Amino acid sequence: MNASDEPADALLEDLGQLDPAMTDAPPLPGSSRHRTILEHAMSATDTAPSTDRAHPGPAPQHGRMRRRRIGVAAAVAAVVIAVTAVVVLEPGRTPAPVSAKEAVTAAATTTGDVSSLRIEATYDSGGEPPTHLTGEIYGLDYTSTFRRKRPDGKEHATTVTVIGTTRWTETDGKVTKAQSPPEENNAPFPQASDAVVKAALTGSHVTDLGTETVRGHDAQHYRIKLTDPSKAALQALDPSQLSRFELEYPDGVVGLDVWVADDLIRRVAVRSDWERGAGSTIEFYDFGANITIHPPS
């Protein structure tokens, strides 16, 4: 490297900051964006010309550095040209704001594409001790543990595990096993969330209530007030999707609260009364985690 190379290196370093890869967070494993990037990468690898050919000898170091700079400069220049074109051809243009309904719809779609995650939920009828749920999901397989306090103060726990067409139910240490066709099982939480949230958005008004923290993430809190069209859309869903949220009778529900972070649904709260808080609250986390569902031992 000589002194004449230093201004070029400084320019490349400055222009390199325009590279979106330097600022964008990586997509979550299991999301549609993650799969799209993998598909493009594999396609580029399959079609790239072979570099395994005869070579008279190692190229001089100076030549390799020069070609590398030219390649990087060309790539960065393309970014600069694209950005400049937008500014010159469409002066004063700003990205159209995303409405609350659009943001929730996009998050529902992304969440529905996730293949694995963990859940924690509370089901509260308002008059009895609430039921707490923890679980893991991988594809159509899942395990869910329900815990509830008995009148005598002792905890009652039931774990349901579904793998393929087999269901295990464990209650107080006793395990039963039975065949369970897919149509008899609950729908996976990611797909159920997608369907339920989009149905609730039908003809509804969505309010942005600001940013709150959900499991360490800054999440946008949206409130969906149900209407007659949205209740009808919910009622038309499969019961296996509605049961995940205790929405089998949507006429008794006033609305849903949805928390969104990183284009994913982090929490859903179904409310029959905004003030009392009766209903269900479900949190999703560990999206795309390496999860394997095992039968009870």
N, C-alpha and C positions, 0 to 999 in steps of 0.2 A: 504494500500500500504506500502511496506517496502523498504529498501534501495536497495535490489536486483532487484526490479522492475524498477528502474530508468534507467539503461543502456538499458533495453528492450524497454522502452517508447521512449528513444532518438533514438534508431535504427528504430523503427516504424515510428517516425516522419520524419526521414531522408528518409526512403524508400517511405513514403507516397507522397513525392514530385514527384515520378515517375508516380503517378496517373494522366492520361490525363485529368480527370475531374477538376483538380486543375488549369490547364492552358488553356484548350480549351474554346473558347467563346461558349455560348449556341446557338443552331441553331435558326434561325429566324422562328417565327410562320408562318405556311403556306408552308414552304419549304419541299422538299421530305425527307431531313434528319430529320426534326422535326417529320414528320408523322411516319418515320421508328422507331425512338426512342419510340414514344408513343405506336406503335404496339408491340414492344418487351416488354415494361413495362407491358402492359395489359396481354400479353401472360404469362409473368413470374408470375403475380398476380393470374391468373386463374389456373396455374398448381402447385403453391407452396403448399407443404403439410400443413395440418391444424395443428395449434399449440394449438387449444382449446381442451385440454384433461385434465383428472384428474391429480392433482399434490398433493403429500403428504404435501406440505407446501412450503413456500418461500425458495428458495435456498440461501445459505449463500452468502453475498455480495462478499466475496473473490472469491468464485467459479465462480460467474457471470463475474467478472472482468477478471479472468483467461481465461474463454471460449471466451470472447470478444477479448482478446489479441491474442489468438490462431487463431480465425477466421480472424482477420485483417492481422495477420502475414502470413497466408496461401494465402490470396488474393494478398498481396504485393509480396510475394515470387513468385507467378505465373507470375506477371509482370516482375520481375527481371529475371526469367528463360527465358521468351520469348525474352527479350532484349538481354540477354547474348547469347542465341542461335543464334540470327542474327549475332552478332559480331563474334562468334566463328566459325559458319558454313560458313559464307560468309564474311571473313575479307576484309576490304577495300571497301565494297560495299556502294554506296551512292544512295539516291533516284534519279530516272531518272528525269531530268528537264522537266517541262511541257512547251510545245511549246506555242507560242502566239495563234495559231489556236486552240489548245486543251483547253486553258484557256477560250477563248471566247465561244467555243462550250459548255463547261461545264456550264458557266454562263447563256447561253441562255436556256439550259435545266432546270436549277434551277429556273430561272425567269418564265418560262412557267408553272411551277407547283404552282406558287403563286395564291391564290384565291382572294386577295384584295390588293389594293394599291391606292396611289394618284399620279396624274400626273400634270406636268406643261410643256407646250410646246410653241414654237414659229415657225410659218411658214412664211418664207420670200422668196418672189418671186424675190427680187432684184430690182424691179422697182416701187412697190406700198408699202404703209404702211403695216408692218407685222401684221399677225393675232396671237393673244395670246390665248392659251387654258389652262384652269384649269379643273380638273375633278377628280372623284372618281369612283372606280370600285369594284364591289363585284360579283364574278362569271360572269354570262352573263349580269347582270344588270349594268348600268352605267349612269352617268350624266356628261355632258361636256358643258362648257360655253366658247363661242368664243367671243372675243372682238377685235374690229378693229376701228381705227380712220377714220372718214369720211373726205372728202375734206374740209368740213367747220370746222373741228377741233373737232366736237362732236364724242363721242364714240358710236359705234353700237354694241349691245350685243345680242347674241342668245344662249339660253340654250336648249340642247336636253337631255331628260331623257327617258331611256328605262328600263321598268320593265316587265319581261316576254315577252308577245307579244304586249304590249301597249307602244306607244311612245307619249310623250308630247313635244311640241316645243313652247318655249316662246320667243317672240321677242318684244322688246319695251313694255313690260307689257301685251301683248296679248298672250293667251295660246290656242293652238289647240291640240286636242287629236285624235289619230287614231290607228288602229290596225297595227302592224308591225311584220310580221313573222321573225323568227331568221335569215333566209337567206337574208333578206333585211337590217339587221343591221350590223354595223361595228363589226369586231371580237374583243374580249377583248384584251386590250393592252398586257397583259403578254403572251398569246398564239400567238398573232400577232408578238411580238418581237422575240419569239423563232423561228417562221417560217421564218421571214424576215432575221434575222441574219444568220441562218444556210444556207439559200439559197445564201446569199451574200458571204459566205465562200466557196462556191463550186468553186473549181479551182482558188481561189484567193490567193494573197500574203498578209500576215498579218505582220504589223510592230509594235513593242512595242515602244511607244513614251515616256515612263516614267510615273512617278506618279504625279497626280494632285488632288486637293481637289474638291469634288463634295458634296455639302450640308453637309460639316463637315466630310466626309469620305475620307480617302486616297485611291484614285481609280487609277487603272492602265489604261492608255490610249492606245488603240489599233487602228490602221488604216487599213481598209480593202479596197484595190484597186480592183475595179470590173474588171472582164474579160468577154469575150463572154460567157463562161459556166455559170458564176454567174449571168449574166444578163438574160440568158435563164431560169435559175432556178427561179429567181424572177418573170419573166413574167408568169411562170407556176402556181404561187400562186393564191389563191382566191382574187378577187378585194377587198373584205372586210378586208383582212389582209394588202394589199398594201396601201389602202387609209389612214390608220392610219399614214403612214409616207410619204404620197404624192409620192408614188413610182409606180403609175400606168404606168408610161413610163420610165422604168429603163434604156433605151438606152441613156437618157439624163443625167444620174447620173455617176459621176466618182468614188464614193466610199462612205463608211460609216466609221465614227469614233465611237468607242464603249468604254465606261468607265466601268470598273468592280471593285467592292469592295465586299468583303465577299461572293464571288461566286455568285453575283447578278449583273445584268446590272443596272447601275445607270443612265446612259445617253446614248442616241443614236443620232448621228448627220448625216443626209443624205445630201450629198453635190453634186451639179451639177458643182461646180467650187471651188477648194480648196482655191483660193485667195480671191474671192469675198464673199465666205461664204453663197451664196444663197442655200436655201434648208430648211430642218426642223431640229429642235433640241428639243428632248423630254427627260425630266428627270422623273425618277421614285423614289418614296420615300414612307415612312410609309407602308412598306411591311407587310402583315398580320394584318393590323390594323382592329379594330372593326368598320366596315363600314356598314351602312344601307342606301340604295338608296330610297329616298322618292319622290313622285310626287310633282310637283310645287303646292304651296298653292294658 
